[in-house]
Amino acid sequence: MSLFNSFKVAGTGLMAQSTRLNTVASNMANADTAASSEAEVYRARKVVFEAEMDQASRGRAKASSMVNTKEIVQIDTPAKKVYDPASPVADADGYVYMPNVDAAEEMVEMIASSRSYQMNAEVMNTSKQLMLKTLSMGE
């Protein structure tokens, strides 16, 4: 695998982790939004990744694989039903429905995604430094 391929692999990792961070941010932003029915409540979302083999390297031992965002799925755990008759969005029985977002789990996702993003950025930086060293050898 050439150093140019490492840019492509790390770049797809950066894009995938960026999507994951945006999804976590959306979940955290909607963690405290109330709804008047279970059908209207925000549902947590998760990113599903898939590996994609580089077309040029299929069948070779040193194939490079990239990561892509396959889809963003909605988590179907039930919403939290909270009795709050003073809420303006309470239903006729005084209940509001809260999202199925677990703040602690989202923080773990954010930290893991952030570290993965940093590692991919470091791969790109190291590849750049190696290419510059290679070019300076000819001087």
C-alpha positions in Angstrom: 0.0 0.0 0.0 1.4 3.4 -1.0 1.5 6.4 1.2 -1.2 8.0 -1.1 -3.5 5.1 -0.2 -3.0 5.9 3.5 -4.5 9.4 2.9 -7.5 7.8 1.3 -8.1 5.3 4.1 -7.6 7.9 6.8 -9.7 10.4 5.0 -12.7 8.0 4.8 -12.1 7.3 8.6 -12.2 11.1 9.2 -15.5 11.5 7.3 -17.1 8.5 9.1 -16.1 9.7 12.5 -17.3 13.2 11.7 -20.8 11.7 10.8 -20.7 9.8 14.1 -19.8 12.9 16.1 -22.7 14.8 14.4 -25.1 12.0 15.2 -24.0 12.1 18.9 -24.4 15.9 18.9 -27.9 15.5 17.6 -28.8 12.9 20.2 -27.4 15.1 23.0 -29.2 18.2 21.7 -32.5 16.4 21.8 -32.0 14.5 25.1 -34.4 16.8 27.0 -37.0 17.5 24.4 -40.5 16.4 25.5 -43.3 15.3 23.3 -47.0 14.8 23.9 -47.1 11.3 22.4 -44.8 8.4 21.9 -45.1 8.7 18.1 -43.8 12.3 18.2 -40.8 11.8 20.6 -37.2 12.0 19.3 -35.5 8.6 19.0 -31.8 8.2 19.5 -29.8 7.4 16.4 -26.6 5.4 15.8 -24.2 5.2 12.9 -23.5 1.9 11.2 -20.2 1.6 9.4 -19.1 -0.8 6.7 -15.6 -1.7 5.3 -15.1 -1.2 1.6 -12.2 -2.8 -0.2 -10.2 -0.6 -2.6 -11.2 -1.5 -6.1 -7.6 -1.3 -7.3 -6.3 -3.7 -4.7 -9.0 -6.5 -4.7 -7.4 -9.9 -4.6 -4.0 -8.8 -3.5 -2.6 -9.6 0.0 -1.9 -5.9 0.8 -5.4 -4.6 0.0 -6.5 -1.4 1.6 -9.9 -1.1 3.1 -11.8 2.1 3.7 -14.7 2.8 6.1 -18.0 4.2 4.9 -21.1 5.2 6.7 -23.6 2.5 5.7 -26.6 4.1 7.4 -27.9 5.9 10.4 -30.4 3.8 12.3 -33.0 4.9 14.8 -32.9 3.0 18.1 -36.3 1.6 19.0 -36.1 1.4 22.7 -39.3 2.8 24.3 -39.6 6.4 25.2 -39.6 7.4 28.9 -43.1 8.3 30.1 -43.0 11.0 32.8 -45.9 12.4 34.8 -45.7 16.2 34.4 -49.2 17.8 34.2 -47.7 21.3 34.3 -45.8 20.8 31.1 -47.3 22.6 28.0 -46.9 19.4 26.0 -48.5 17.0 28.5 -51.2 14.7 27.1 -54.7 14.5 28.5 -53.5 12.3 31.4 -50.6 14.7 32.4 -47.8 12.6 30.9 -45.0 13.7 28.6 -42.7 11.4 26.6 -39.0 11.9 26.8 -36.4 10.6 24.3 -34.6 7.3 24.7 -31.2 9.1 24.7 -28.8 7.8 27.4 -26.5 10.8 28.1 -23.7 8.6 29.6 -23.7 6.3 26.6 -23.6 9.3 24.3 -20.6 10.7 26.1 -18.8 7.4 25.7 -19.7 7.5 22.0 -18.4 11.0 21.7 -15.1 10.3 23.4 -14.5 7.1 21.3 -15.4 8.9 18.1 -13.2 11.9 19.0 -10.2 9.7 19.7 -10.7 7.7 16.5 -10.9 11.0 14.6 -7.7 12.1 16.2 -5.9 8.9 15.3 -7.0 9.2 11.6 -5.7 12.7 11.5 -2.4 11.6 13.0 -2.1 8.9 10.3 -2.5 11.6 7.7 0.1 13.8 9.4 2.6 10.9 9.7 2.1 9.9 6.0 2.7 13.6 5.0 5.9 13.6 7.1 7.1 10.4 5.6 6.5 11.7 2.1 8.4 14.9 2.9 11.3 12.8 4.3 11.3 10.7 1.1 11.4 13.9 -1.1 14.3 15.4 1.0 16.4 12.2 0.5 16.9 13.2 -3.1 18.6 16.5 -2.2 
